[in-house]
Amino acid sequence: MTNNIKKILDGEEFVIVPPEELNLEEQKLNPLLMSDDELYDEDLDGETVKALSHALELDYIEKWKVFAQMKLLERNFATAEQARLALRDQLVTANANVQVLLRNYEEKKIGLNYELKEKLKAKEEVKKLRAELRSLKKGSASSTKNSAKNKPEPDNA
């Protein structure tokens, strides 16, 4: 036996031992357990059998109800799981669309800021030009007044 243990420790998977070394005894059965008379309980009457039969029917029905509910819940769970996956895909798509829109809005914002700066520059330029125009008009108006005063009156009058 110790030799077999050494073989197992050395890595052998199976060690074959002859049955004589194992000292196995034959299985002996009680002869009373094997008689046909003891197979049936004599204490059961017709009502008890009917009650037990009814109880088994109810148990069977309850088990089928539970089984049907379980199948229904499995189907509902599968449907809910498909809906969850579809919603997750929609969320991913919506997030991607939002990212694209944000990038577009950022680009538009940059463009609008540039246009706004250009318009402000143009406004300032227009203000300066109007101021110059006014000053030139005032200068030319005063020079025309001065020139009208300095002009000699016509002799025909």
C-alpha positions as CSV (number, residue, x, y, z in Angstrom):
1,M,0.0,0.0,0.0
2,T,2.8,2.4,0.8
3,N,4.3,1.5,-2.5
4,N,1.1,2.6,-4.2
5,I,1.2,6.0,-2.3
6,K,4.7,6.5,-3.6
7,K,3.6,5.9,-7.1
8,I,0.8,8.4,-6.8
9,L,3.2,11.0,-5.3
10,D,5.6,10.4,-8.2
11,G,2.9,11.5,-10.6
12,E,1.1,8.4,-11.7
13,E,-2.6,9.0,-12.3
14,F,-3.9,5.5,-11.6
15,V,-2.5,2.7,-9.5
16,I,-4.0,-0.7,-10.2
17,V,-4.5,-2.9,-7.1
18,P,-5.8,-6.4,-7.3
19,P,-9.2,-6.9,-5.6
20,E,-7.9,-9.5,-3.2
21,E,-5.6,-6.9,-1.6
22,L,-8.5,-4.6,-1.0
23,N,-10.4,-7.2,1.2
24,L,-13.8,-6.3,-0.2
25,E,-16.8,-8.1,1.2
26,E,-19.9,-9.0,-0.8
27,Q,-23.0,-6.9,-0.3
28,K,-25.7,-8.7,1.7
29,L,-29.3,-7.6,1.5
30,N,-32.0,-8.0,4.1
31,P,-34.4,-10.7,2.8
32,L,-37.4,-8.9,4.3
33,L,-36.8,-5.8,2.2
34,M,-36.9,-7.8,-0.9
35,S,-40.3,-9.4,-0.4
36,D,-43.3,-8.2,-2.5
37,D,-45.6,-8.1,0.6
38,E,-43.7,-5.2,2.0
39,L,-43.8,-3.0,-1.1
40,Y,-47.3,-1.7,-0.4
41,D,-48.4,0.0,2.8
42,E,-51.6,-1.6,4.0
43,D,-52.7,1.4,6.2
44,L,-53.8,3.4,3.2
45,D,-57.5,3.5,2.5
46,G,-59.3,4.9,-0.5
47,E,-59.8,8.4,0.9
48,T,-56.2,8.8,1.7
49,V,-55.2,7.7,-1.8
50,K,-57.7,10.2,-3.3
51,A,-56.4,12.9,-1.0
52,L,-52.8,12.1,-1.9
53,S,-53.7,12.0,-5.6
54,H,-55.4,15.4,-5.4
55,A,-52.4,16.8,-3.5
56,L,-50.1,15.5,-6.2
57,E,-52.4,17.1,-8.9
58,L,-52.3,20.4,-7.1
59,D,-48.6,20.2,-6.7
60,Y,-48.2,19.4,-10.4
61,I,-50.4,22.4,-11.3
62,E,-48.5,24.7,-9.0
63,K,-45.2,23.6,-10.4
64,W,-46.5,24.2,-14.0
65,K,-47.7,27.7,-12.9
66,V,-44.3,28.4,-11.5
67,F,-42.7,27.1,-14.7
68,A,-44.9,29.1,-16.9
69,Q,-44.2,32.3,-14.8
70,M,-40.5,31.6,-15.0
71,K,-40.7,31.2,-18.8
72,L,-42.8,34.4,-19.1
73,L,-40.3,36.3,-16.9
74,E,-37.4,34.9,-19.0
75,R,-39.1,36.2,-22.2
76,N,-39.8,39.5,-20.6
77,F,-36.3,39.7,-19.4
78,A,-35.0,38.9,-22.9
79,T,-37.3,41.6,-24.3
80,A,-36.1,44.1,-21.7
81,E,-32.5,43.2,-22.4
82,Q,-33.0,43.8,-26.1
83,A,-34.7,47.1,-25.4
84,R,-31.8,48.1,-23.0
85,L,-29.3,47.3,-25.7
86,A,-31.2,49.3,-28.3
87,L,-31.4,52.2,-25.9
88,R,-27.7,51.9,-25.2
89,D,-27.0,52.0,-29.0
90,Q,-29.3,55.0,-29.3
91,L,-27.5,56.7,-26.5
92,V,-24.1,56.1,-28.1
93,T,-25.4,57.5,-31.4
94,A,-26.9,60.5,-29.6
95,N,-23.7,61.1,-27.8
96,A,-21.7,61.0,-31.0
97,N,-24.2,63.4,-32.6
98,V,-23.9,65.7,-29.7
99,Q,-20.1,65.7,-30.0
100,V,-20.4,66.5,-33.7
101,L,-22.8,69.3,-33.0
102,L,-20.6,70.7,-30.3
103,R,-17.6,70.7,-32.7
104,N,-19.7,72.4,-35.4
105,Y,-21.0,75.0,-32.9
106,E,-17.4,75.7,-31.7
107,E,-16.3,76.2,-35.3
108,K,-19.3,78.5,-35.9
109,K,-18.6,80.4,-32.7
110,I,-15.0,81.0,-33.8
111,G,-16.2,82.1,-37.2
112,L,-18.9,84.4,-35.7
113,N,-16.3,85.9,-33.3
114,Y,-14.0,86.6,-36.3
115,E,-16.9,88.2,-38.2
116,L,-17.9,90.2,-35.2
117,K,-14.3,91.5,-34.8
118,E,-14.2,92.4,-38.5
119,K,-17.5,94.2,-38.3
120,L,-16.4,96.2,-35.2
121,K,-13.2,97.1,-37.1
122,A,-15.3,98.2,-40.1
123,K,-17.6,100.2,-37.7
124,E,-14.6,102.0,-36.3
125,E,-13.3,102.6,-39.8
126,V,-16.7,104.0,-40.8
127,K,-16.8,106.3,-37.7
128,K,-13.4,107.6,-38.5
129,L,-14.3,108.2,-42.1
130,R,-17.5,110.0,-41.1
131,A,-15.6,112.1,-38.7
132,E,-13.1,113.0,-41.4
133,L,-15.9,113.7,-43.8
134,R,-17.6,116.0,-41.3
135,S,-14.4,117.8,-40.7
136,L,-13.8,118.2,-44.4
137,K,-17.4,119.4,-44.9
138,K,-16.9,122.0,-42.1
139,G,-13.6,123.0,-43.6
140,S,-15.0,123.3,-47.1
141,A,-18.1,125.1,-45.8
142,S,-16.1,127.6,-43.9
143,S,-13.7,128.0,-46.8
144,T,-16.7,128.6,-49.2
145,K,-18.1,131.2,-46.7
146,N,-14.7,132.8,-46.6
147,S,-14.3,132.7,-50.3
148,A,-17.8,134.2,-50.8
149,K,-16.9,137.1,-48.5
150,N,-13.6,137.6,-50.2
151,K,-15.1,137.6,-53.6
152,P,-15.8,141.0,-55.0
153,E,-19.3,141.7,-56.0
154,P,-20.1,141.6,-59.6
155,D,-20.2,144.9,-61.4
156,N,-23.5,144.3,-63.1
157,A,-25.5,144.5,-60.0
